[in-house]
Amino acid sequence: MEPSSHNKKPFRSNKSYLMEYAGLASQLMAALGLGVFIGYKLDGWLSISFPVFIWVLPLVFLMAMFVKIFKDTSRKK
């Protein structure tokens, strides 16, 4: 008995996986950089003695990116 053809996954080259994960890494770095920049500007604008936003915003952006990466990589292809 032959295995059914609808159970086979389509072939993806290593290059397509590399480009997908390189894109995710680029998005992660851009989000962290944006979080630090916005946090720096907010701390300067609010004149807070301790740099709260420069610590908090990148962590929030990092959590959001991990959720996005989890959703992107756990999706069945």
N, C-alpha and C positions, 0 to 999 in steps of 0.2 A: 504494500500500500504506500503510495507516494504522500509525502507531507504536503499539506495544502499550501498554495502559493501566497495566500494572504497572510500567513504567519511570518514570512520572510521580511526582514528589515531592509530598506533600501541601502545600498552601499554609499558611504560617505568617505571621501578621501581624508587623509591626515591633514591636508592643507586646509580643508574646510573647518575641521575641528580647531586647528591652530588659529585661524582667523577669528573664529567665534570666541575663543578664550582670550585672545589678544584684545579683542574689542571689549570684553568684560573687564579686563585689567585696566584698559584705558579709561573706561567709564568710572571705575573705582578710584583711580588716581585723580581724575578731574573732579569727582564729587568731594574727595578729601581736600583738595586744593581750594575748591570753592567754599567749603565749610570753614577752613582756616581763614580765608580772605574775608568772608562775611563776618566771622567772629571777631577778627582783628578790627574791622571797621566799626562794628557795634560796640566793642569795648572802648574804643577811642571816642565814639560819639556820646556814649553814656557816662564816660569818665569814671568807670568803676576801678577801685584800687586793685582788686584781684581780677585777672583776666578770665572771667567765667565763660563768656561766649566762645572764646578761642579754644576752650576745652570741650564745651558741651556740643556745639554745632557739628564739629567733625565726627563726634561719636554718634550723633543722631543720623548724620548722612551715612556713616558707616553701617549702622543697623539697617537703614533703608536699602542700601546697596546689597547687603547680605540677603535680605528678603527677596530682592529682585533676582539676584544670582541663584538663590534656591529655587525660585519659581521657574527661571529660565532653564536650569539644568535638570530639574526633576520632571519636566514635561515629557511625555512619551512622544517619540518621533517616529 
